[in-house]
Amino acid sequence: MKTALAILRKDLLLELRTLETLPAMALFSITTFVIFHFGLNRPTVEGQTAAGVLTVTLLFAGILGVNRLFVAEREQGGFDAFLLAPVDRSAMLLAKATALFLFLAVLEVIAVPAFGLLLLGPSLGPPLPSLIAVLALADLGIAVIGTLVSALAVQTRARDVIGPVIGLPLLIPALIATARAIGPLLGSGGPAPLPGKWLLILALYDVVFALVAYAVFDFLLED
């Protein structure tokens, strides 16, 4: 745990000093909402359409963070130093997944209000607690898959291409479950109860891929 906290602290301090990832993610999401605002030729969206726009935008903004997750270790020799240290390899998985989860959470603090202002028809207030719960589960899945994919892609020359090509197909179940869970919350008649089936699917997805990532990360890091 101490190792994971040290790596996490390093990543957060690096982002605070350089601001390479979060501003790009936030700018991408807001720009996408503006494009949807004019491209759909509709003043507002609601229901499943709103859920799809929000989910896809946050997912693709998150990919920017995934591509940058291991760049510092690759360019500055951090991988070699970590492998030589007498520490548990899974500490890096925990630290990087937590960092990406925090990046996604900060992104949503900026992007969700912008979505409510630029596109959403219904008020964002009533469904906000349920929306936060769904997005937290979605962020957990993206963080785990993103960390695993980024560790693999950073070892290749075309890391900016390999990451999305591998990660997006793996994230399709999470994308579908997230959009279907959010849809009833953003209906024009007010938020409906959370659909338990899609929440269960999203939670199960997170658990399964967290276990898979834990099982293979050591071998992936050493290779």
C-alpha positions as CSV (number, residue, x, y, z in Angstrom):
1,M,0.0,0.0,0.0
2,K,2.9,2.4,0.8
3,T,4.3,1.8,-2.7
4,A,1.0,2.4,-4.4
5,L,0.5,5.6,-2.4
6,A,4.0,6.8,-3.4
7,I,3.3,6.2,-7.1
8,L,-0.1,7.8,-6.8
9,R,1.3,10.9,-5.1
10,K,4.0,11.1,-7.8
11,D,1.4,11.0,-10.6
12,L,-0.9,13.6,-9.0
13,L,2.0,16.0,-8.4
14,L,3.2,15.5,-11.9
15,E,-0.3,16.3,-13.3
16,L,-0.6,19.4,-11.0
17,R,2.8,20.7,-12.3
18,T,2.4,19.9,-16.0
19,L,-1.4,20.0,-16.6
20,E,-1.0,17.7,-19.6
21,T,-4.0,15.4,-19.1
22,L,-6.9,17.0,-17.3
23,P,-7.2,20.2,-19.4
24,A,-7.1,18.2,-22.6
25,M,-9.8,15.8,-21.3
26,A,-12.0,18.7,-20.2
27,L,-11.6,20.7,-23.4
28,F,-12.3,17.7,-25.5
29,S,-15.6,17.0,-23.6
30,I,-16.8,20.6,-23.8
31,T,-15.9,20.9,-27.4
32,T,-17.8,17.6,-28.2
33,F,-20.9,18.9,-26.4
34,V,-20.8,22.1,-28.5
35,I,-20.5,20.0,-31.6
36,F,-23.5,17.9,-30.6
37,H,-25.5,21.0,-29.7
38,F,-25.2,22.3,-33.3
39,G,-24.9,18.9,-35.1
40,L,-28.1,17.4,-33.7
41,N,-30.0,20.6,-34.8
42,R,-31.9,20.4,-31.5
43,P,-31.9,22.8,-28.6
44,T,-31.9,20.1,-26.0
45,V,-31.8,16.3,-25.6
46,E,-33.3,14.0,-23.0
47,G,-33.7,10.4,-22.2
48,Q,-31.6,7.7,-23.9
49,T,-30.3,10.2,-26.4
50,A,-28.9,12.4,-23.6
51,A,-27.4,9.3,-21.9
52,G,-25.7,8.2,-25.1
53,V,-24.2,11.6,-25.8
54,L,-22.9,12.0,-22.2
55,T,-21.5,8.4,-22.0
56,V,-19.7,8.5,-25.4
57,T,-18.2,11.9,-24.7
58,L,-16.9,10.9,-21.3
59,L,-15.5,7.7,-22.7
60,F,-13.6,9.3,-25.5
61,A,-12.3,12.0,-23.2
62,G,-11.2,9.3,-20.8
63,I,-9.1,7.7,-23.6
64,L,-6.9,10.8,-23.7
65,G,-6.1,10.1,-20.0
66,V,-5.5,6.4,-20.8
67,N,-2.9,7.2,-23.5
68,R,-0.9,9.4,-21.1
69,L,-1.0,7.1,-18.1
70,F,2.4,5.4,-18.5
71,V,4.2,7.9,-20.7
72,A,6.3,9.3,-17.9
73,E,7.5,5.8,-16.8
74,R,8.3,4.9,-20.4
75,E,10.2,8.1,-21.2
76,Q,12.1,8.5,-17.9
77,G,13.0,5.0,-17.1
78,G,10.4,4.5,-14.4
79,F,9.6,1.0,-15.6
80,D,13.1,-0.3,-15.1
81,A,13.4,1.3,-11.7
82,F,10.1,-0.1,-10.5
83,L,11.0,-3.6,-11.7
84,L,14.4,-3.5,-9.9
85,A,12.7,-2.4,-6.6
86,P,11.7,-5.1,-4.1
87,V,8.0,-4.2,-4.2
88,D,4.8,-5.9,-5.2
89,R,4.1,-5.3,-8.9
90,S,0.4,-4.9,-8.4
91,A,1.1,-1.7,-6.5
92,M,1.5,0.1,-9.8
93,L,-1.8,-1.3,-11.1
94,L,-3.5,0.0,-8.0
95,A,-1.8,3.4,-8.1
96,K,-2.4,4.0,-11.8
97,A,-6.0,2.8,-11.7
98,T,-6.7,5.1,-8.8
99,A,-5.0,8.1,-10.6
100,L,-7.1,7.5,-13.7
101,F,-10.3,7.1,-11.6
102,L,-9.5,10.5,-10.0
103,F,-8.8,12.1,-13.4
104,L,-12.2,10.8,-14.6
105,A,-14.0,12.1,-11.5
106,V,-12.5,15.6,-11.9
107,L,-13.4,15.5,-15.6
108,E,-17.0,14.8,-14.7
109,V,-17.1,17.6,-12.2
110,I,-16.4,19.9,-15.2
111,A,-18.2,18.0,-18.0
112,V,-21.5,17.1,-16.4
113,P,-22.5,20.6,-15.5
114,A,-21.4,21.7,-19.0
115,F,-23.6,19.0,-20.5
116,G,-26.5,20.2,-18.4
117,L,-26.0,23.7,-19.6
118,L,-25.4,23.1,-23.3
119,L,-27.6,20.1,-24.1
120,L,-29.7,18.6,-21.4
121,G,-33.4,19.4,-21.4
122,P,-34.5,18.2,-17.9
123,S,-33.0,19.7,-14.8
124,L,-29.8,18.0,-13.7
125,G,-30.6,18.4,-10.0
126,P,-33.0,15.6,-9.2
127,P,-31.1,12.8,-10.9
128,L,-27.7,13.9,-9.8
129,P,-27.2,11.5,-6.8
130,S,-28.1,8.5,-8.9
131,L,-26.1,9.8,-11.9
132,I,-23.0,10.1,-9.6
133,A,-23.4,6.4,-8.5
134,V,-23.6,5.2,-12.1
135,L,-20.7,7.3,-13.3
136,A,-18.6,6.0,-10.3
137,L,-19.1,2.4,-11.4
138,A,-18.4,3.3,-15.0
139,D,-15.2,5.2,-13.9
140,L,-14.0,2.1,-12.0
141,G,-14.3,-0.1,-15.1
142,I,-12.6,2.5,-17.4
143,A,-9.8,2.9,-14.8
144,V,-9.1,-0.8,-14.6
145,I,-9.3,-1.5,-18.3
146,G,-7.5,1.7,-19.2
147,T,-4.6,0.9,-16.9
148,L,-4.3,-2.6,-18.3
149,V,-4.4,-1.4,-21.9
150,S,-2.1,1.5,-21.3
151,A,0.5,-0.7,-19.8
152,L,0.4,-2.9,-22.9
153,A,0.2,-0.1,-25.5
154,V,3.0,2.0,-24.0
155,Q,5.5,-0.7,-24.9
156,T,4.7,-0.3,-28.6
157,R,5.6,2.5,-31.0
158,A,2.0,3.2,-32.0
159,R,0.8,3.5,-28.4
160,D,-1.7,6.3,-29.2
161,V,-3.4,3.9,-31.7
162,I,-3.0,0.6,-29.9
163,G,-4.6,1.8,-26.7
164,P,-8.0,2.8,-28.2
165,V,-8.0,-0.1,-30.6
166,I,-7.7,-2.6,-27.8
167,G,-9.5,-0.7,-25.1
168,L,-12.7,0.4,-26.8
169,P,-13.9,-3.1,-27.7
170,L,-13.3,-4.2,-24.1
171,L,-15.2,-1.2,-22.8
172,I,-18.3,-1.8,-25.0
173,P,-20.2,-3.7,-22.2
174,A,-19.5,-1.0,-19.7
175,L,-20.5,1.7,-22.3
176,I,-23.9,-0.1,-23.0
177,A,-24.6,-0.7,-19.3
178,T,-23.8,2.9,-18.4
179,A,-25.9,4.5,-21.1
180,R,-28.9,2.2,-20.4
181,A,-28.6,3.0,-16.6
182,I,-28.4,6.7,-17.2
183,G,-31.2,6.9,-19.7
184,P,-34.1,6.6,-17.3
185,L,-32.6,9.3,-15.1
186,L,-32.6,11.9,-17.8
187,G,-36.2,11.5,-19.0
188,S,-38.3,14.5,-19.8
189,G,-40.9,13.5,-17.2
190,G,-38.3,13.4,-14.4
191,P,-35.9,10.8,-13.2
192,A,-37.1,7.2,-13.0
193,P,-35.8,4.6,-10.5
194,L,-32.3,3.3,-11.3
195,P,-32.5,0.1,-13.4
196,G,-31.1,-2.6,-11.2
197,K,-30.2,-4.9,-14.0
198,W,-27.8,-2.5,-15.7
199,L,-26.3,-1.5,-12.4
200,L,-25.6,-5.2,-11.6
201,I,-24.1,-5.8,-15.0
202,L,-21.8,-2.7,-14.6
203,A,-20.8,-3.8,-11.1
204,L,-20.1,-7.4,-12.3
205,Y,-18.1,-6.0,-15.2
206,D,-15.9,-4.1,-12.8
207,V,-15.3,-7.0,-10.5
208,V,-14.4,-9.5,-13.3
209,F,-12.0,-7.2,-15.1
210,A,-10.4,-6.0,-11.8
211,L,-9.6,-9.7,-11.1
212,V,-8.3,-10.2,-14.6
213,A,-6.1,-7.2,-14.4
214,Y,-4.7,-8.2,-11.1
215,A,-3.9,-11.7,-12.4
216,V,-2.1,-10.6,-15.6
217,F,-0.5,-7.3,-14.7
218,D,2.7,-8.7,-13.2
219,F,3.4,-10.7,-16.4
220,L,2.4,-7.8,-18.6
221,L,4.7,-5.4,-16.8
222,E,7.7,-7.7,-16.9
223,D,7.3,-8.5,-20.6
